[in-house]
Amino acid sequence: MAVVSSASGLLAMLNEEHPALKLHALHKLNSLVNLFWPEISTSVPTIESLYEDEEFEQRQLAALVVSK
């Protein structure tokens, strides 16, 4: 089993074009937010923009990650 030592790869996925990659990243970030909040917090504006994007289907997940 791989040990996660950084959220940087997942945070980079938030900038990808394909919505499935963004969704995967948000799901993983949601489960890791307690461990990597200092790192994730630098990407709050990016995550908030996903919530504000009415075409992004998982807006509530983006809001959940930011709210933590």
MDTraj code that builds the backbone (N, CA, C; nanometers):
import mdtraj as md
import numpy as np

residues = "MET ALA VAL VAL SER SER ALA SER GLY LEU LEU ALA MET LEU ASN GLU GLU HIS PRO ALA LEU LYS LEU HIS ALA LEU HIS LYS LEU ASN SER LEU VAL ASN LEU PHE TRP PRO GLU ILE SER THR SER VAL PRO THR ILE GLU SER LEU TYR GLU ASP GLU GLU PHE GLU GLN ARG GLN LEU ALA ALA LEU VAL VAL SER LYS".split()
xyz = np.array([
    [0.0840, -0.1184, 0.0000],
    [0.0000, 0.0000, 0.0000],
    [0.0883, 0.1244, 0.0000],
    [0.0575, 0.2183, -0.0865],
    [0.1366, 0.3403, -0.0992],
    [0.1019, 0.4380, 0.0130],
    [0.2033, 0.5060, 0.0612],
    [0.1849, 0.6083, 0.1634],
    [0.1833, 0.7441, 0.0943],
    [0.0824, 0.8222, 0.1218],
    [0.0698, 0.9548, 0.0624],
    [0.1467, 1.0528, 0.1499],
    [0.2394, 1.1256, 0.0881],
    [0.3202, 1.2208, 0.1644],
    [0.2956, 1.3654, 0.1233],
    [0.2105, 1.3844, 0.0227],
    [0.1817, 1.5191, -0.0252],
    [0.0510, 1.5178, -0.1039],
    [-0.0147, 1.6322, -0.1052],
    [-0.1373, 1.6469, -0.1841],
    [-0.1100, 1.7180, -0.3159],
    [0.0150, 1.7449, -0.3459],
    [0.0482, 1.8272, -0.4626],
    [0.0002, 1.7677, -0.5945],
    [0.0103, 1.6374, -0.6110],
    [-0.0364, 1.5744, -0.7344],
    [-0.1866, 1.5892, -0.7529],
    [-0.2596, 1.5716, -0.6439],
    [-0.4050, 1.5874, -0.6492],
    [-0.4428, 1.7320, -0.6762],
    [-0.3716, 1.8240, -0.6151],
    [-0.3995, 1.9660, -0.6370],
    [-0.3734, 2.0046, -0.7820],
    [-0.2703, 1.9458, -0.8417],
    [-0.2411, 1.9729, -0.9828],
    [-0.3542, 1.9230, -1.0726],
    [-0.4174, 1.8129, -1.0328],
    [-0.5274, 1.7573, -1.1125],
    [-0.6479, 1.8509, -1.1181],
    [-0.6606, 1.9400, -1.0221],
    [-0.7726, 2.0343, -1.0222],
    [-0.7657, 2.1310, -1.1399],
    [-0.6482, 2.1445, -1.1997],
    [-0.6296, 2.2358, -1.3127],
    [-0.6409, 2.1661, -1.4479],
    [-0.6690, 2.0366, -1.4469],
    [-0.6837, 1.9617, -1.5716],
    [-0.8150, 1.9983, -1.6402],
    [-0.8222, 1.9740, -1.7689],
    [-0.9427, 2.0043, -1.8466],
    [-1.0554, 1.9046, -1.8187],
    [-1.0216, 1.7781, -1.8066],
    [-1.1222, 1.6727, -1.7973],
    [-1.1894, 1.6722, -1.6600],
    [-1.3223, 1.6855, -1.6553],
    [-1.3951, 1.6887, -1.5275],
    [-1.3748, 1.5643, -1.4413],
    [-1.3542, 1.4479, -1.5040],
    [-1.3350, 1.3247, -1.4265],
    [-1.2074, 1.3314, -1.3431],
    [-1.1045, 1.3957, -1.3947],
    [-0.9803, 1.4110, -1.3188],
    [-1.0007, 1.5042, -1.2005],
    [-1.0739, 1.6115, -1.2227],
    [-1.1045, 1.7045, -1.1139],
    [-1.1865, 1.6348, -1.0061],
    [-1.2831, 1.5553, -1.0479],
    [-1.3684, 1.4838, -0.9542],
    [-1.2871, 1.3833, -0.8724],
    [-1.1997, 1.3097, -0.9387],
    [-1.1131, 1.2143, -0.8682],
    [-1.0288, 1.2870, -0.7636],
    [-0.9706, 1.3981, -0.8033],
    [-0.8875, 1.4757, -0.7109],
    [-0.9685, 1.5238, -0.5913],
    [-1.0882, 1.5735, -0.6151],
    [-1.1718, 1.6220, -0.5047],
    [-1.2087, 1.5103, -0.4079],
    [-1.2407, 1.3928, -0.4602],
    [-1.2739, 1.2799, -0.3723],
    [-1.1546, 1.2439, -0.2840],
    [-1.0371, 1.2375, -0.3437],
    [-0.9168, 1.2034, -0.2668],
    [-0.8826, 1.3141, -0.1679],
    [-0.8921, 1.4388, -0.2117],
    [-0.8629, 1.5508, -0.1215],
    [-0.9595, 1.5525, -0.0039],
    [-1.0838, 1.5184, -0.0286],
    [-1.1827, 1.5144, 0.0785],
    [-1.1410, 1.4156, 0.1876],
    [-1.0839, 1.3038, 0.1476],
    [-1.0427, 1.2042, 0.2464],
    [-0.9085, 1.2377, 0.3117],
    [-0.8315, 1.3257, 0.2503],
    [-0.6983, 1.3595, 0.3023],
    [-0.6896, 1.4989, 0.3631],
    [-0.7987, 1.5721, 0.3619],
    [-0.7950, 1.7132, 0.4005],
    [-0.7438, 1.7335, 0.5436],
    [-0.7746, 1.6429, 0.6338],
    [-0.7280, 1.6591, 0.7719],
    [-0.5769, 1.6447, 0.7844],
    [-0.5166, 1.5665, 0.6963],
    [-0.3716, 1.5462, 0.7006],
    [-0.2939, 1.6554, 0.6283],
    [-0.3527, 1.7093, 0.5225],
    [-0.2791, 1.8003, 0.4346],
    [-0.3428, 1.9380, 0.4214],
    [-0.4211, 1.9805, 0.5202],
    [-0.4884, 2.1097, 0.5086],
    [-0.3935, 2.2255, 0.4795],
    [-0.2777, 2.2365, 0.5444],
    [-0.1896, 2.3503, 0.5116],
    [-0.1537, 2.3558, 0.3627],
    [-0.1331, 2.2406, 0.3028],
    [-0.1007, 2.2345, 0.1601],
    [-0.2252, 2.2614, 0.0745],
    [-0.3373, 2.2031, 0.1127],
    [-0.4621, 2.2188, 0.0374],
    [-0.5132, 2.3625, 0.0452],
    [-0.4914, 2.4268, 0.1579],
    [-0.5453, 2.5621, 0.1778],
    [-0.4934, 2.6619, 0.0748],
    [-0.3775, 2.6362, 0.0183],
    [-0.3245, 2.7268, -0.0839],
    [-0.4047, 2.7195, -0.2140],
    [-0.4841, 2.6140, -0.2287],
    [-0.5646, 2.5959, -0.3500],
    [-0.7127, 2.6224, -0.3274],
    [-0.7466, 2.6850, -0.2163],
    [-0.8871, 2.7160, -0.1888],
    [-0.9513, 2.7952, -0.3031],
    [-0.8862, 2.8964, -0.3594],
    [-0.9503, 2.9689, -0.4708],
    [-0.9827, 2.8784, -0.5909],
    [-0.8960, 2.7839, -0.6198],
    [-0.9208, 2.6907, -0.7304],
    [-1.0407, 2.6021, -0.7002],
    [-1.0470, 2.5517, -0.5774],
    [-1.1580, 2.4647, -0.5381],
    [-1.2884, 2.5443, -0.5340],
    [-1.2820, 2.6669, -0.4858],
    [-1.4013, 2.7525, -0.4845],
    [-1.4517, 2.7789, -0.6258],
    [-1.3598, 2.7939, -0.7198],
    [-1.4021, 2.8189, -0.8582],
    [-1.4761, 2.6987, -0.9159],
    [-1.4419, 2.5782, -0.8712],
    [-1.5170, 2.4599, -0.9145],
    [-1.6589, 2.4647, -0.8592],
    [-1.6727, 2.5085, -0.7354],
    [-1.8056, 2.5222, -0.6766],
    [-1.8883, 2.6264, -0.7528],
    [-1.8247, 2.7336, -0.7935],
    [-1.8947, 2.8421, -0.8625],
    [-1.9261, 2.8098, -1.0084],
    [-1.8607, 2.7076, -1.0639],
    [-1.8828, 2.6670, -1.2028],
    [-2.0118, 2.5853, -1.2115],
    [-2.1165, 2.6444, -1.2648],
    [-2.2470, 2.5782, -1.2702],
    [-2.2485, 2.4566, -1.3621],
    [-2.1481, 2.4414, -1.4463],
    [-2.1396, 2.3251, -1.5342],
    [-2.0673, 2.2079, -1.4681],
    [-1.9987, 2.2328, -1.3572],
    [-1.9294, 2.1257, -1.2856],
    [-2.0321, 2.0489, -1.2025],
    [-2.0445, 1.9196, -1.2295],
    [-2.1529, 1.8401, -1.1714],
    [-2.1393, 1.8144, -1.0216],
    [-2.0196, 1.8207, -0.9687],
    [-1.9990, 1.7892, -0.8271],
    [-1.9638, 1.9139, -0.7463],
    [-2.0412, 2.0174, -0.7663],
    [-2.0166, 2.1440, -0.6976],
    [-2.0217, 2.1273, -0.5458],
    [-2.1131, 2.0440, -0.4966],
    [-2.1263, 2.0259, -0.3518],
    [-2.0019, 1.9612, -0.2921],
    [-1.9377, 1.8727, -0.3667],
    [-1.8144, 1.8111, -0.3181],
    [-1.7046, 1.9159, -0.3051],
    [-1.6963, 2.0054, -0.4016],
    [-1.5983, 2.1141, -0.3931],
    [-1.6261, 2.2006, -0.2709],
    [-1.7520, 2.2309, -0.2459],
    [-1.7890, 2.3106, -0.1285],
    [-1.7537, 2.2370, 0.0001],
    [-1.7739, 2.1067, 0.0032],
    [-1.7419, 2.0273, 0.1217],
    [-1.5928, 2.0324, 0.1523],
    [-1.5102, 2.0156, 0.0509],
    [-1.3651, 2.0181, 0.0718],
    [-1.3215, 2.1537, 0.1252],
    [-1.3715, 2.2603, 0.0669],
    [-1.3340, 2.3952, 0.1116],
    [-1.3833, 2.4223, 0.2533],
    [-1.4981, 2.3676, 0.2881],
    [-1.5556, 2.3960, 0.4200],
    [-1.4790, 2.3310, 0.5342],
    [-1.3996, 2.2323, 0.5029],
    [-1.3263, 2.1617, 0.6078],
    [-1.2077, 2.2432, 0.6518],
])
top = md.Topology()
chain = top.add_chain()
for i, resn in enumerate(residues, 1):
    res = top.add_residue(resn, chain, resSeq=i)
    for name in ("N", "CA", "C"):
        top.add_atom(name, md.element.get_by_symbol(name[0]), res)
traj = md.Trajectory(xyz[None], top)
